[in-house]
Amino acid sequence: MTPGGNKRSRYGNSRVSPVLVLDAEALLSLARQRGPRFREVHAAIEAARRLRRNIVTPAVTLAELYRGPGYNQVVDSCLSRDAWVDVRDTDRTFARFVGGVLAAARADSSDIADAHAVAVAVQDGGGIILTGEPTDLNRLSAAYPNVQVAPI
């Protein structure tokens, strides 16, 4: 952490603002390596890397995508191939951020996966969330002006 509270980038002394967050649709598009969504996600990741920004997906996103051997292999191959995508585990501190996102939006636990994506950006001081389904993420991030939702 820097004195101002921002996390340092994995690339060195660059401040991380914003982080690029991949939701399930974005990560699956990256994993499949084809189609217009893949090209958009890949371009966003390349831009984030050039700007020395962290690229993160919440661990709960993996739970959304792990649906059997075929899916598991595609997701795991993506995470191995695209090693710059960090997976954010849910510990007690992060769980408080997730709960705060749900509370601020007056949402229930049906939004738990999307709340994790918003919480990554909130915890990191702001960010951009790539998603194929922006409606719920826009509602959950409405209280956080430093969080942007980018549809793919």
C-alpha positions in Angstrom: 0.0 0.0 0.0 1.1 3.5 -0.6 0.8 6.3 2.0 -2.5 7.4 0.3 -3.9 3.9 0.6 -3.6 2.9 -3.0 -2.1 -0.5 -3.7 1.1 -0.7 -5.7 0.9 -2.4 -9.1 2.5 -5.8 -9.6 4.6 -3.9 -12.2 6.5 -1.9 -9.6 5.8 1.6 -8.3 2.9 2.5 -10.5 -0.2 3.4 -8.6 -3.2 1.2 -9.5 -6.1 3.3 -10.4 -8.0 1.9 -12.0 -7.7 -1.9 -11.8 -9.3 -3.9 -14.7 -11.7 -6.4 -13.3 -13.0 -9.4 -15.4 -16.4 -10.8 -14.6 -17.5 -14.3 -15.7 -18.5 -13.2 -19.3 -15.2 -11.4 -19.8 -13.1 -14.2 -18.5 -14.9 -16.8 -20.5 -14.6 -14.7 -23.6 -10.8 -14.5 -23.0 -10.7 -18.2 -22.3 -12.5 -19.2 -25.5 -10.1 -17.1 -27.7 -12.6 -16.3 -30.4 -15.3 -13.9 -31.4 -15.9 -10.1 -31.0 -16.0 -10.3 -27.2 -12.6 -12.0 -27.1 -11.2 -9.2 -29.2 -12.7 -6.5 -26.9 -11.4 -8.2 -23.8 -8.0 -8.8 -25.3 -7.7 -5.2 -26.4 -8.7 -4.0 -22.9 -6.1 -6.3 -21.3 -3.4 -5.1 -23.6 -4.3 -1.5 -22.8 -4.2 -2.2 -19.1 -0.9 -3.9 -19.4 0.6 -1.0 -21.3 -0.7 1.3 -18.6 0.8 -1.0 -16.0 -2.6 -1.7 -14.3 -3.5 -4.8 -12.4 -5.9 -7.2 -14.1 -8.1 -9.2 -11.6 -10.9 -11.6 -11.5 -12.6 -12.6 -8.2 -12.3 -16.3 -7.2 -16.1 -16.5 -7.1 -16.0 -15.9 -10.9 -14.1 -19.1 -11.2 -16.8 -20.9 -9.3 -19.3 -19.5 -11.8 -17.3 -21.0 -14.7 -16.1 -24.3 -13.3 -18.9 -26.5 -14.6 -17.2 -29.7 -15.5 -14.0 -31.0 -17.1 -14.4 -29.2 -20.4 -15.1 -25.8 -18.9 -12.5 -26.3 -16.1 -9.8 -27.0 -18.7 -10.7 -23.9 -20.7 -10.6 -21.7 -17.7 -7.4 -23.2 -16.2 -5.7 -23.0 -19.6 -6.6 -19.3 -19.8 -5.3 -18.5 -16.3 -2.1 -20.4 -17.1 -1.6 -18.8 -20.5 -2.7 -15.3 -19.4 -0.7 -15.3 -16.2 -1.1 -11.6 -15.7 -4.7 -12.2 -14.6 -4.7 -12.3 -10.8 -7.4 -14.2 -8.9 -8.7 -12.3 -5.8 -9.5 -14.7 -3.0 -12.3 -13.9 -0.5 -10.9 -13.5 2.9 -12.6 -11.8 5.9 -11.4 -8.3 4.9 -12.5 -8.7 1.3 -15.8 -10.2 2.4 -16.5 -6.9 4.3 -16.1 -5.0 1.0 -18.5 -7.4 -0.7 -21.0 -7.0 2.0 -20.6 -3.2 1.8 -21.3 -3.3 -1.9 -24.5 -5.4 -1.3 -25.6 -3.1 1.5 -25.0 0.1 -0.5 -27.1 -1.2 -3.3 -29.7 -2.7 -1.0 -29.1 -6.0 -2.8 -29.5 -9.5 -1.7 -27.2 -12.5 -2.0 -28.4 -13.3 -5.5 -26.0 -10.6 -6.6 -23.0 -12.0 -4.7 -20.8 -12.8 -7.7 -21.3 -9.4 -9.3 -20.8 -7.7 -5.9 -17.4 -9.4 -5.8 -16.4 -7.8 -9.1 -17.4 -4.4 -7.8 -15.7 -5.0 -4.4 -12.4 -5.7 -6.2 -12.5 -2.3 -7.8 -13.7 -0.6 -4.6 -10.9 -2.2 -2.6 -8.3 -1.2 -5.1 -9.4 2.4 -5.2 -11.4 2.4 -8.4 -11.5 0.4 -11.6 -13.2 -0.7 -14.7 -15.3 -3.9 -14.8 -15.6 -5.7 -18.1 -18.9 -7.5 -18.4 -21.3 -9.0 -20.9 -24.2 -8.1 -18.6 -23.9 -4.5 -17.3 -27.3 -4.0 -15.7 -26.7 -5.6 -12.3 -23.1 -4.3 -12.2 -24.3 -0.7 -12.9 -26.8 -1.0 -10.0 -24.3 -2.4 -7.6 -21.6 0.1 -8.5 -23.9 3.2 -8.5 -22.6 4.3 -5.0 -19.0 4.2 -6.2 -18.1 7.0 -8.7 -14.6 5.6 -9.2 -15.9 2.3 -10.5 -16.9 2.1 -14.2 -18.8 -0.7 -15.9 -17.7 -1.4 -19.5 -20.0 -3.7 -21.5 -18.3 -6.0 -24.0 
